[in-house]
């Protein structure tokens, strides 16, 4: 009986050490990410970044997204809903982190649509139809073209713009900034410069509401 009690006590102690070590490791990771952001503020936003919402909004959400990412498609309506609940107080800044094969080409198609003034329409159309062109974790940009054509875009011009060095530079800059900020999954959110430490709808809502209520 005594040996059993000792065994149980030792198991509990080991579990406590494991949990404590895990929590400490996570805290260290979070502190490291926060420090990286503070040291690389320029990497959060660039002059070329698409922005939705009031320019002087109190809260800025920077989202690194992959257009072929299922979670990005799922979270986009949630972010738009938060913006709708707080008009003029929240703005969204989109950055690219094309982690799926071929997603960089889709990002270039989005930028080409932006040159024709239809960026947000193109983004929402592609996220809504993602299952049609992102198959087995690979993005096929050729399958996005008929979807984009429905927006009334000049498709010859769009495909020409997709090849432009200027658009390639935008996507490459975003990829470089994502690497600088250790973005290794999508979507990755920063709210007024603060990284979302624990992923989830409630966690993102809490971070946004905290920024809204700040003095």
C-alpha positions in Angstrom: 0.0 0.0 0.0 2.8 2.3 0.9 4.7 1.6 -2.3 1.5 2.3 -4.3 1.1 5.6 -2.5 4.7 6.5 -3.3 4.2 5.5 -7.0 1.1 7.7 -7.3 2.8 10.6 -5.6 5.8 10.3 -8.0 3.5 10.1 -11.0 1.6 13.2 -9.9 4.9 15.1 -9.4 6.2 14.1 -12.8 2.9 15.2 -14.4 3.1 18.6 -12.6 6.7 19.0 -13.8 5.6 18.2 -17.4 2.7 20.6 -17.3 4.8 23.3 -15.7 7.6 22.8 -18.3 5.1 22.9 -21.1 3.6 26.2 -19.9 7.0 27.7 -19.4 8.0 26.7 -22.9 4.8 28.2 -24.4 5.4 31.4 -22.4 9.0 31.6 -23.7 7.7 31.1 -27.3 5.1 33.8 -26.8 7.7 36.2 -25.4 10.0 35.5 -28.3 7.3 36.2 -30.9 6.3 39.4 -29.2 9.9 40.6 -29.1 10.3 39.7 -32.8 7.3 41.9 -33.6 8.5 44.8 -31.5 11.9 44.6 -33.2 10.5 44.4 -36.7 7.5 46.8 -36.8 8.2 47.6 -40.4 7.6 44.0 -41.4 4.0 44.1 -40.1 2.6 46.5 -42.7 3.9 47.8 -46.0 2.8 50.7 -48.2 1.5 48.1 -50.8 -0.6 46.2 -48.3 -4.4 46.0 -49.1 -6.4 47.7 -46.4 -10.1 47.3 -45.7 -11.8 49.8 -43.3 -11.3 53.3 -42.0 -7.7 54.5 -42.3 -7.8 56.0 -38.8 -9.5 53.0 -37.2 -8.6 52.4 -33.5 -7.8 48.7 -34.2 -5.7 47.4 -37.0 -5.8 43.6 -37.7 -2.9 42.4 -39.8 -3.6 39.0 -41.2 -1.0 36.8 -42.9 -3.1 34.6 -45.1 -2.7 31.9 -47.7 -5.6 32.1 -50.2 -5.5 28.2 -50.4 -5.7 27.8 -46.6 -9.1 26.4 -45.4 -8.7 28.1 -42.0 -8.2 31.4 -43.7 -11.5 30.9 -45.7 -13.3 30.0 -42.4 -12.0 32.9 -40.4 -12.5 35.6 -43.0 -16.3 35.9 -42.5 -15.7 36.0 -38.7 -13.3 39.0 -39.1 -15.7 40.7 -41.4 -18.5 40.2 -38.8 -16.3 41.8 -36.1 -15.7 44.7 -38.4 -19.4 45.0 -39.1 -20.1 45.2 -35.4 -17.6 48.0 -34.9 -17.8 50.1 -38.0 -15.1 52.7 -38.4 -13.2 51.2 -35.5 -11.5 48.2 -37.1 -9.4 47.9 -40.3 -8.0 44.8 -41.9 -4.6 44.6 -43.5 -3.8 41.6 -45.7 -0.4 40.1 -46.1 0.5 37.0 -48.0 2.1 33.8 -46.5 1.5 31.4 -49.4 2.5 28.1 -47.7 0.5 25.8 -50.1 2.0 24.8 -53.4 0.9 27.3 -56.1 -0.7 29.7 -53.6 1.9 32.4 -54.6 0.4 32.4 -58.1 -3.1 32.9 -56.7 -1.8 35.8 -54.6 -0.4 37.3 -57.8 -3.9 36.9 -59.4 -5.4 38.8 -56.5 -2.9 41.6 -56.9 -3.7 41.7 -60.6 -7.4 42.0 -59.7 -6.5 44.9 -57.4 -5.0 46.8 -60.3 -8.5 46.8 -61.8 -10.1 47.9 -58.5 -11.6 44.6 -57.5 -9.3 43.2 -54.9 -11.8 42.5 -52.1 -14.4 41.1 -54.5 -11.7 38.8 -55.9 -10.5 37.7 -52.5 -14.0 36.9 -51.3 -14.9 35.1 -54.5 -11.8 32.9 -54.3 -12.2 32.1 -50.6 -15.8 31.2 -51.1 -14.9 28.8 -54.0 -11.7 27.5 -52.5 -12.7 23.9 -52.9 -12.9 24.3 -56.6 -9.3 25.4 -57.2 -7.3 24.3 -54.1 -7.3 20.5 -54.3 -5.2 18.1 -52.2 -3.5 21.1 -50.6 -2.3 22.4 -54.0 -3.6 25.6 -55.6 -4.3 25.6 -59.3 -4.3 29.2 -60.4 -5.8 28.2 -63.8 -9.0 27.1 -62.0 -9.3 30.5 -60.4 -9.5 32.4 -63.7 -13.1 31.5 -64.7 -14.2 32.5 -61.2 -12.4 35.8 -61.5 -13.8 36.3 -64.9 -17.3 36.4 -63.4 -16.3 39.7 -61.6 -16.2 41.5 -65.0 -12.4 41.7 -65.0 -10.3 42.2 -68.1 -8.8 38.7 -68.1 -6.2 39.4 -70.7 -4.9 42.3 -68.7 -5.1 40.3 -65.5 -3.0 37.5 -66.8 -0.5 40.0 -68.2 -0.3 41.8 -64.9 0.2 38.5 -63.0 3.6 38.3 -64.8 4.7 41.7 -63.8 7.9 42.2 -61.7 6.0 44.7 -59.5 3.4 42.2 -58.4 6.0 39.5 -57.9 7.9 41.9 -55.7 4.9 42.5 -53.5 4.3 38.8 -52.9 8.1 38.2 -52.3 8.2 41.1 -49.8 5.3 39.6 -47.9 6.9 36.2 -47.8 10.1 37.8 -46.5 8.2 39.7 -43.8 6.3 36.5 -42.8 9.7 34.8 -42.3 11.0 37.8 -40.3 8.0 37.5 -38.0 8.3 33.7 -37.8 4.9 33.2 -39.5 4.8 29.5 -40.1 1.0 28.9 -40.3 -2.0 30.6 -41.6 -4.0 32.6 -40.8 -1.6 34.4 -38.4 -3.1 37.6 -36.8 -1.6 40.6 -35.2 -4.0 43.1 -33.5 -2.5 46.5 -32.9 0.9 44.8 -33.2 0.1 42.1 -30.6 0.3 38.6 -31.9 -2.6 36.2 -31.4 -0.9 33.7 -29.0 -3.6 31.0 -28.9 -5.5 30.3 -32.1 -9.3 30.3 -32.1 -12.4 32.4 -32.7 -12.8 33.3 -29.1 -9.1 34.1 -28.6 -9.2 36.4 -31.6 -12.4 38.0 -30.5 -10.9 38.6 -27.0 -7.8 40.2 -28.5 -9.8 42.5 -30.7 -12.2 43.5 -27.9 -9.2 44.2 -25.6 -7.8 46.6 -28.2 -11.2 48.2 -28.7 -11.5 48.9 -25.0 -8.0 50.2 -24.5 -7.6 53.9 -23.6 
